[in-house]
Amino acid sequence: MLAALAIESGLTILSADSDFARFNQTRWENLLASWINKVAPR
């Protein structure tokens, strides 16, 4: 339901749950992964 609301509203979902990636129309960002990459780059 959250993915459907985000798609209808044109919003980005901010979540560490990678299951949102399976919805092609959903914009999804994992802020935790982004933060870890900034703090401890590979």
DRENFILUM-441588 format. One record per residue (C-alpha): x, y, z; chain; residue number from 0. Coordinates in nm, 4 decimals, always signed. Layout:
% residues N
<rec <X; Y; Z>; 'A'; NUM> ...
This chain:
% residues 42
<rec <+0.0000; +0.0000; +0.0000>; 'A'; 0> <rec <+0.2851; +0.2380; +0.0775>; 'A'; 1> <rec <+0.4389; +0.1806; -0.2656>; 'A'; 2> <rec <+0.1043; +0.2503; -0.4347>; 'A'; 3> <rec <+0.0617; +0.5769; -0.2437>; 'A'; 4> <rec <+0.4153; +0.6864; -0.3311>; 'A'; 5> <rec <+0.3603; +0.6083; -0.7005>; 'A'; 6> <rec <+0.0287; +0.7959; -0.7096>; 'A'; 7> <rec <+0.1737; +1.0957; -0.5275>; 'A'; 8> <rec <+0.5081; +1.1011; -0.7090>; 'A'; 9> <rec <+0.6998; +1.0672; -0.3830>; 'A'; 10> <rec <+1.0223; +0.8889; -0.2946>; 'A'; 11> <rec <+1.0166; +0.6162; -0.0307>; 'A'; 12> <rec <+1.2980; +0.6416; +0.2235>; 'A'; 13> <rec <+1.3513; +0.2984; +0.3748>; 'A'; 14> <rec <+1.6187; +0.0384; +0.4479>; 'A'; 15> <rec <+1.3748; -0.2276; +0.3200>; 'A'; 16> <rec <+1.5082; -0.3396; -0.0189>; 'A'; 17> <rec <+1.1736; -0.4994; -0.1110>; 'A'; 18> <rec <+1.0628; -0.1598; -0.2451>; 'A'; 19> <rec <+1.3136; -0.2038; -0.5297>; 'A'; 20> <rec <+1.0852; -0.4620; -0.6919>; 'A'; 21> <rec <+0.8324; -0.1920; -0.7857>; 'A'; 22> <rec <+0.9690; -0.0362; -1.1058>; 'A'; 23> <rec <+0.7639; +0.2817; -1.0797>; 'A'; 24> <rec <+0.8635; +0.3495; -0.7192>; 'A'; 25> <rec <+1.1436; +0.5889; -0.6397>; 'A'; 26> <rec <+1.3197; +0.4340; -0.3435>; 'A'; 27> <rec <+1.6256; +0.5409; -0.1481>; 'A'; 28> <rec <+1.8075; +0.3601; +0.1286>; 'A'; 29> <rec <+1.9402; +0.6417; +0.3468>; 'A'; 30> <rec <+2.1168; +0.3968; +0.5773>; 'A'; 31> <rec <+2.3263; +0.2605; +0.2899>; 'A'; 32> <rec <+2.3985; +0.6146; +0.1695>; 'A'; 33> <rec <+2.5136; +0.7142; +0.5182>; 'A'; 34> <rec <+2.7337; +0.4050; +0.5566>; 'A'; 35> <rec <+2.8996; +0.4759; +0.2206>; 'A'; 36> <rec <+2.9815; +0.8302; +0.3355>; 'A'; 37> <rec <+3.1140; +0.7233; +0.6761>; 'A'; 38> <rec <+3.3063; +0.4134; +0.5643>; 'A'; 39> <rec <+3.3693; +0.4274; +0.1896>; 'A'; 40> <rec <+3.4956; +0.1101; +0.0294>; 'A'; 41> 
